[in-house]
Amino acid sequence: MPLKLANRVKESSSPSGSGVITLSGADNGYQSFSAVLSNGDTTYYTIVNANNWEVGLGTYNSNSLTRDTILSSSNSNNPLELRGTSSVFIAYPSEKSVYKDSNNQVIVGSSGIILESGIPSNTSSVIYNAGGVLYFNGSLVVQSGDNISLLPNDAGYISELSQDTSPQLGGDLDLNSSSITGVGDLEINGTLSGINGVFNSGVILNSAIPSVTSNTLYNNSGVLYFDNTTVGSIRSYENISNDTSLDISTDIAFIDSTLNAVNLDVPIASGNGGKEIKIKRVAGDNLVTINASGLGNIDGSTSFFIHHLYQSITLVSNNSNWFIT
């Protein structure tokens, strides 16, 4: 129900009582209500009935006016009891008027100003609302503490970070001694540096081997790795009794060749520089063969043999080949 005002709108009305006003037609030299209002529109009206008067807010519908709110009247601000012929016209009541005071300032009461959302055709020296964001002179109005600043008009601006499901920074993020708080996941595909804080609730690392493991801290099957080497005294191990391709996360392989000879393929050395794998034959009399994978070698050969019970070797990758140390 939009509020509308118009110039020189005046009609006569004959019905009596304090209810709905039936409009009888425009007076000479005036417009009718129907010429400027649509059904459901509201407007400010004045009724003059003999020596009595009433000012209020009404709703127009099909040549009738409902007296919704009485702003003032000669009947102690109550609806008039109309008798005979009345004059009804659109007026701008003092109770709702906006004007300059003696200092040429416009004073708005506690109800504030409602700005319809839309970019005006002329934004120069104009304050306006566009999608719930306040602009002045074509720039965003931003408040930080007691300071109000203007930012260049940017269609990508959001008033809250939660409005954008994939926000991007045009520069560094400065918390200005504040905190980032909330519930959710923080995923960074890059380098996280300069951490001098405290993780009160700990850091949960999903179990997976990242595509880049150099200088990387990661969790694989509950074992913590840094730069492809386990962190701490607990190391990952496997008990092996059949032909096996060893996973890069394994630190120690215990081989039992009691039932048969065992072929053990170690991971590719390339991309795993610094990785250390210990291999020990713990049982059995059958031959154990250690095979290199990919283009790398083990001390210059594609294979190495463990002939004796309790024999062990330690392999270290130089990012190209495996070497026994």
Backbone hydrogen bonds in HBPLUS format (Angstrom, degrees):
<---DONOR---> <-ACCEPTOR-->    atom                        ^
c    i                          cat <-CA-CA->   ^        H-A-AA   ^      H-
h    n   atom  resd res      DA  || num        DHA   H-A  angle D-A-AA Bond
n    s   type  num  typ     dist DA aas  dist angle  dist       angle   num
A0042-THR N   A0002-PRO O   2.97 MM  40  6.10 169.2  1.98 145.1 148.7     1
A0004-LYS N   A0042-THR O   2.89 MM  38  6.24 163.9  1.92 163.7 163.2     2
A0031-GLN N   A0008-ARG O   2.73 MM  23  6.01 167.0  1.75 151.1 155.8     3
A0090-ILE N   A0009-VAL O   3.13 MM  81  5.68 148.9  2.23 141.8 149.9     4
A0010-LYS N   A0031-GLN O   3.08 MM  21  6.23 146.2  2.20 159.5 163.7     5
A0027-ASP N   A0010-LYS O   3.09 MM  17  6.07 155.6  2.16 139.5 142.6     6
A0011-GLU N   A0088-VAL O   2.83 MM  77  5.40 163.5  1.86 159.9 164.6     7
A0088-VAL N   A0011-GLU O   2.83 MM  77  5.40 170.9  1.84 168.0 168.8     8
A0012-SER N   A0025-GLY O   3.31 MM  13  6.18 149.7  2.41 158.6 160.2     9
A0024-SER N   A0012-SER O   2.80 MM  12  5.37 164.0  1.82 168.0 163.0    10
A0013-SER N   A0086-SER O   2.89 MM  73  5.08 143.1  2.03 145.2 146.5    11
A0086-SER N   A0013-SER O   2.68 MM  73  5.08 162.4  1.71 157.0 163.1    12
A0017-GLY N   A0082-LEU O   3.01 MM  65  4.88 150.2  2.10 130.2 128.5    13
A0082-LEU N   A0017-GLY O   2.97 MM  65  4.88 162.1  2.00 121.2 117.9    14
A0021-ILE N   A0065-LEU O   2.92 MM  44  5.05 173.4  1.92 149.4 147.2    15
A0065-LEU N   A0021-ILE O   2.83 MM  44  5.05 152.7  1.90 144.4 153.1    16
A0023-LEU N   A0063-ASN O   2.93 MM  40  5.29 168.8  1.95 143.8 145.7    17
A0030-TYR N   A0027-ASP O   3.06 MM   3  5.49 150.2  2.15 142.9 138.8    18
A0035-ALA N   A0032-SER O   3.17 MM   3  5.36 146.2  2.29 101.1 110.6    19
A0036-VAL N   A0033-PHE O   3.15 MM   3  5.67 152.4  2.23 111.8 119.1    20
A0037-LEU N   A0033-PHE O   2.91 MM   4  5.84 141.7  2.05 157.5 169.6    21
A0041-ASP N   A0038-SER O   2.96 MM   3  5.63 164.7  1.99 144.8 146.3    22
A0040-GLY N   A0060-TYR O   2.87 MM  20  5.72 161.7  1.90 174.8 173.6    23
A0060-TYR N   A0041-ASP O   2.86 MM  19  5.65 166.9  1.87 171.6 175.7    24
A0043-THR N   A0058-GLY O   2.97 MM  15  5.62 151.2  2.06 152.0 159.1    25
A0058-GLY N   A0043-THR O   2.93 MM  15  5.62 171.4  1.94 169.0 169.5    26
A0091-ALA N   A0044-TYR O   3.12 MM  47  5.70 155.3  2.18 121.0 128.7    27
A0045-TYR N   A0056-GLY O   2.95 MM  11  5.59 161.8  1.98 149.1 155.1    28
A0056-GLY N   A0045-TYR O   3.11 MM  11  5.59 159.5  2.16 145.1 150.3    29
A0046-THR N   A0089-PHE O   2.84 MM  43  5.48 142.0  1.98 155.9 167.6    30
A0089-PHE N   A0046-THR O   3.02 MM  43  5.48 158.3  2.07 150.6 157.6    31
A0047-ILE N   A0054-GLU O   2.78 MM   7  5.08 158.5  1.82 150.0 157.2    32
A0054-GLU N   A0047-ILE O   2.95 MM   7  5.08 140.9  2.10 142.6 148.0    33
A0048-VAL N   A0087-SER O   2.90 MM  39  5.22 158.1  1.95 150.6 157.2    34
A0087-SER N   A0048-VAL O   2.98 MM  39  5.22 162.4  2.02 146.9 152.3    35
A0049-ASN N   A0052-ASN O   2.83 MM   3  5.08 164.0  1.86 139.6 145.0    36
A0052-ASN N   A0049-ASN O   2.82 MM   3  5.08 160.8  1.86 132.1 133.4    37
A0074-SER N   A0053-TRP O   2.99 MM  21  5.58 160.7  2.03 151.3 151.1    38
A0055-VAL N   A0072-SER O   2.83 MM  17  5.37 172.0  1.83 167.6 164.8    39
A0071-LEU N   A0055-VAL O   2.85 MM  16  5.64 143.0  1.99 135.1 146.4    40
A0072-SER N   A0055-VAL O   3.21 MM  17  5.37 161.8  2.25 143.9 144.3    41
A0057-LEU N   A0069-THR O   2.76 MM  12  5.02 152.6  1.83 143.7 153.3    42
A0068-ASP N   A0057-LEU O   2.97 MM  11  5.73 122.2  2.32 136.7 152.7    43
A0069-THR N   A0057-LEU O   3.02 MM  12  5.02 162.9  2.05 144.8 149.0    44
A0059-THR N   A0066-THR O   3.05 MM   7  5.10 140.9  2.21 128.9 140.4    45
A0066-THR N   A0059-THR O   2.89 MM   7  5.10 168.0  1.91 147.0 147.3    46
A0061-ASN N   A0064-SER O   2.98 MM   3  5.30 161.0  2.02 146.8 149.8    47
A0064-SER N   A0061-ASN O   3.01 MM   3  5.30 120.5  2.38 106.1 122.0    48
A0077-ASN N   A0073-SER O   3.37 MM   4  4.26 160.3  2.41 111.0 113.8    49
A0078-ASN N   A0075-ASN O   2.94 MM   3  5.29 144.0  2.07 109.0 119.7    50
A0096-LYS N   A0093-PRO O   3.13 MM   3  5.61 150.8  2.21 111.0 118.7    51
A0097-SER N   A0094-SER O   3.33 MM   3  5.00 164.4  2.35  99.0 103.6    52
A0101-ASP N   A0105-GLN O   2.83 MM   4  5.44 152.4  1.91 139.7 146.3    53
A0104-ASN N   A0101-ASP O   2.92 MM   3  5.16 156.1  1.98 118.3 119.2    54
A0112-GLY N   A0109-GLY O   3.20 MM   3  6.10 172.7  2.20 125.6 127.9    55
A0118-GLY N   A0129-ASN O   2.75 MM  11  6.16 162.7  1.78 163.7 163.1    56
A0126-VAL N   A0123-THR O   3.23 MM   3  5.09 154.9  2.30 125.0 117.9    57
A0137-ASN N   A0126-VAL O   2.97 MM  11  5.25 156.5  2.03 135.0 141.8    58
A0128-TYR N   A0135-TYR O   2.94 MM   7  5.37 156.5  1.99 141.6 148.4    59
A0135-TYR N   A0128-TYR O   2.86 MM   7  5.37 163.4  1.89 167.5 170.1    60
A0130-ALA N   A0133-VAL O   2.98 MM   3  5.36 168.7  1.99 152.5 154.6    61
A0133-VAL N   A0130-ALA O   3.27 MM   3  5.36 153.3  2.35 102.3 110.1    62
A0141-VAL N   A0134-LEU O   2.96 MM   7  5.66 158.7  2.00 153.6 147.9    63
A0136-PHE N   A0139-SER O   2.80 MM   3  5.37 157.3  1.85 154.7 160.5    64
A0139-SER N   A0136-PHE O   3.01 MM   3  5.37 164.7  2.03 114.1 119.1    65
A0140-LEU N   A0151-LEU O   2.74 MM  11  4.86 138.7  1.91 146.7 150.2    66
A0151-LEU N   A0140-LEU O   2.94 MM  11  4.86 147.0  2.05 125.9 136.6    67
A0142-VAL N   A0149-SER O   2.77 MM   7  5.23 177.3  1.77 166.8 166.5    68
A0149-SER N   A0142-VAL O   2.68 MM   7  5.23 168.0  1.69 163.8 166.0    69
A0144-SER N   A0147-ASN O   2.80 MM   3  5.31 161.7  1.84 159.9 166.1    70
A0147-ASN N   A0144-SER O   3.06 MM   3  5.31 158.6  2.11 129.5 128.2    71
A0157-TYR N   A0154-ASP O   2.99 MM   3  5.50 167.0  2.01 123.6 124.7    72
A0163-GLN N   A0160-GLU O   3.06 MM   3  5.64 162.1  2.10 114.9 120.6    73
A0164-ASP N   A0161-LEU O   3.15 MM   3  5.81 160.6  2.19 117.6 122.6    74
A0178-SER N   A0175-LEU O   2.91 MM   3  5.12 146.8  2.02 107.3 118.1    75
A0202-GLY N   A0199-PHE O   3.18 MM   3  5.11 159.0  2.23 102.5 108.7    76
A0208-ALA N   A0219-ASN O   2.85 MM  11  6.21 144.9  1.98 176.4 168.4    77
A0216-THR N   A0213-THR O   3.22 MM   3  4.97 146.3  2.34 127.0 118.1    78
A0227-ASP N   A0216-THR O   3.10 MM  11  5.38 154.8  2.17 136.1 141.9    79
A0218-TYR N   A0225-TYR O   2.92 MM   7  5.32 159.1  1.97 144.7 151.2    80
A0225-TYR N   A0218-TYR O   2.76 MM   7  5.32 168.9  1.77 170.5 171.6    81
A0220-ASN N   A0223-VAL O   2.93 MM   3  5.28 167.0  1.94 151.2 153.3    82
A0223-VAL N   A0220-ASN O   3.12 MM   3  5.28 155.4  2.19 106.0 113.7    83
A0231-VAL N   A0224-LEU O   2.75 MM   7  5.51 155.5  1.81 149.0 148.0    84
A0226-PHE N   A0229-THR O   2.77 MM   3  5.29 160.7  1.80 148.5 152.3    85
A0229-THR N   A0226-PHE O   3.04 MM   3  5.29 154.3  2.11 107.5 115.6    86
A0251-ASP N   A0236-SER O   2.83 MM  15  5.13 149.2  1.92 122.3 132.7    87
A0252-ILE N   A0236-SER O   2.97 MM  16  6.40 144.4  2.10 145.9 156.1    88
A0238-GLU N   A0252-ILE O   2.91 MM  14  6.46 140.6  2.07 151.3 163.9    89
A0254-PHE N   A0238-GLU O   2.85 MM  16  6.15 171.7  1.86 170.9 173.0    90
A0240-ILE N   A0254-PHE O   2.75 MM  14  5.99 171.4  1.76 165.8 168.1    91
A0256-ASP N   A0240-ILE O   2.80 MM  16  6.15 161.7  1.83 164.2 169.9    92
A0244-THR N   A0263-ASN O   2.99 MM  19  6.52 152.5  2.07 160.2 168.9    93
A0265-ASP N   A0244-THR O   2.88 MM  21  6.27 163.7  1.91 157.7 162.4    94
A0246-LEU N   A0265-ASP O   2.74 MM  19  5.91 161.2  1.78 162.7 168.8    95
A0250-THR N   A0247-ASP O   3.08 MM   3  5.65 162.6  2.11 117.5 122.7    96
A0278-LYS N   A0251-ASP O   2.82 MM  27  6.23 165.5  1.84 159.1 161.1    97
A0253-ALA N   A0278-LYS O   2.81 MM  25  6.27 154.5  1.87 157.0 165.8    98
A0280-LYS N   A0253-ALA O   2.95 MM  27  6.35 165.3  1.97 172.0 174.8    99
A0255-ILE N   A0280-LYS O   2.84 MM  25  6.12 168.5  1.85 158.8 161.9   100
A0282-VAL N   A0255-ILE O   2.87 MM  27  5.77 148.0  1.97 143.1 153.7   101
A0257-SER N   A0283-ALA O   2.87 MM  26  6.02 161.6  1.90 139.8 134.2   102
A0262-VAL N   A0287-LEU O   3.10 MM  25  6.62 152.4  2.18 153.9 162.3   103
A0289-THR N   A0262-VAL O   2.89 MM  27  6.33 163.9  1.92 161.2 166.7   104
A0264-LEU N   A0289-THR O   2.79 MM  25  6.10 172.5  1.80 172.7 174.8   105
A0291-ASN N   A0264-LEU O   2.82 MM  27  6.03 166.1  1.84 148.9 153.1   106
A0266-VAL N   A0291-ASN O   2.97 MM  25  6.21 163.6  2.00 169.9 171.4   107
A0272-ASN N   A0269-ALA O   3.05 MM   3  5.44 157.8  2.10 134.1 134.3   108
A0275-LYS N   A0272-ASN O   3.08 MM   3  5.74 161.9  2.11 141.5 143.6   109
A0274-GLY N   A0317-SER O   2.79 MM  43  5.34 178.9  1.79 142.5 142.2   110
A0317-SER N   A0275-LYS O   3.05 MM  42  5.54 155.9  2.11 152.1 159.7   111
A0277-ILE N   A0315-LEU O   2.83 MM  38  5.12 158.7  1.87 146.9 153.9   112
A0315-LEU N   A0277-ILE O   2.73 MM  38  5.12 168.7  1.74 160.4 159.4   113
A0279-ILE N   A0313-ILE O   2.89 MM  34  5.43 169.0  1.90 162.2 164.9   114
A0313-ILE N   A0279-ILE O   2.90 MM  34  5.43 153.3  1.97 152.9 161.8   115
A0281-ARG N   A0311-GLN O   3.04 MM  30  5.74 169.0  2.05 170.4 171.4   116
A0310-TYR N   A0281-ARG O   2.81 MM  29  5.07 138.1  1.99 141.5 153.3   117
A0288-VAL N   A0306-ILE O   3.37 MM  18  5.12 157.8  2.43 144.8 147.9   118
A0306-ILE N   A0288-VAL O   2.79 MM  18  5.12 170.6  1.80 156.5 159.6   119
A0290-ILE N   A0304-PHE O   2.66 MM  14  5.00 175.8  1.67 166.5 166.5   120
A0304-PHE N   A0290-ILE O   2.75 MM  14  5.00 145.5  1.87 142.5 153.1   121
A0292-ALA N   A0302-THR O   2.82 MM  10  5.31 167.7  1.84 159.4 158.3   122
A0322-TRP N   A0297-ASN O   2.84 MM  25  5.98 165.4  1.86 177.8 174.8   123
A0298-ILE N   A0301-SER O   2.57 MM   3  5.14 170.5  1.58 157.7 160.4   124
A0301-SER N   A0298-ILE O   3.04 MM   3  5.14 167.9  2.06 111.8 115.4   125
A0299-ASP N   A0322-TRP O   3.00 MM  23  6.45 160.5  2.04 157.9 156.2   126
A0311-GLN N   A0308-HIS O   3.21 MM   3  5.45 154.0  2.28 125.2 124.4   127
A0325-THR N   A0314-THR O   2.88 MM  11  5.59 158.6  1.92 155.7 162.9   128
A0316-VAL N   A0323-PHE O   2.90 MM   7  5.34 147.3  2.00 141.0 151.5   129
A0323-PHE N   A0316-VAL O   2.96 MM   7  5.34 149.6  2.05 134.6 143.8   130
A0318-ASN N   A0321-ASN O   3.08 MM   3  5.86 156.7  2.14 161.1 168.3   131
